[in-house]
Amino acid sequence: MSNTRKLIAVVGATGQQGGGVLRALQASGQFNVRALTRNPSQHPTLGDEVVLADFDRPETLTAAFSGAHGAFVVTNAWEAGADESRQALAAINAAKEAGVQHFIWSTLPNVAAISGGKINVPHFTDKAKIERSVREAGFAHHTFVIAPFYYQNLIGVMGPQKQADGTDGWALPIDPERCVIHMGDITELGSIVAGAFARPELAGHGEYLPLVGDFMSFNEIIATLNRQGNRFSFRQVPREVFSSWFPGAEGVAAMLAYFEAHTYLGSDSRNAIELSNKVAGQEPTTFGRWAKANFAFPASS
């Protein structure tokens, strides 16, 4: 392990985003990686170093970032009791105090600003609001990466369900004909992050780097899956009906309403996507290719 390699501290190293970042940094061969976790004893071989970091215990963060050239930081909106703004500010302040030179924040579009306050998607907007603090902290370099709608959602939290007509599929409050969903394999976000750390002259001045492997409608998602031997269905349901189905359904409905009105990224992001792919040094995986390798749901009989 070369001592000349720059050290990168990775928050959320056991999660989907942080784990992908850690693996990409290791695969690049250009960096030493410090995995930050609340339970280092449970993950002793996760990185070149494994160090305690707990957003809710700010005193752990200075040591976590000490000596690091770069930091990748992501917060988890779905964690019970999570206060993303407080946690992110603690990380920013600790990283700045520790002398971190390149800070990469995993953000999302500002739905409140994009929709003129008409749509409320807090787990998007709260992350976007942190960007100002990152810019004002005065890091030598900073970058914003944007996670897409995870392909993995479609075999996880938003996987197909048994429908009233006996088919497996989706019933959602979104027009399935509208091409509005920027999607991607979240494990590939790491390639963008590693590329940004390696080439700060290209992507270290506040650039936005979205991961987008495909841009699709739900009908296109269904058609792709069914061409691979599945028999999935889709039914559009009214937002007010969907919102009563389970706790948190109104939040999902609001997010889908935002997609339908403005697309996932909220604007024409072709130039940003092109820069992301250049920084990553590779084209991201399309949904069809990912689904063929990962979609394990059998066709309905």
Beta strands, then each sheet from edge to edge (+ up, - down):
strand 1: 6-11
strand 2: 31-37
strand 3: 49-52
strand 4: 70-73
strand 5: 102-107
strand 6: 141-146
strand 7: 149-150
strand 8: 161-162
strand 9: 168-172
strand 10: 181-184
strand 11: 205-210
strand 12: 214-216
strand 13: 233-236
sheet 1: 3+ 2+ 1+ 4+ 5+ 6+ 11+
sheet 2: 7+ 10+ 12-
sheet 3: 8+ 9- 13-
end
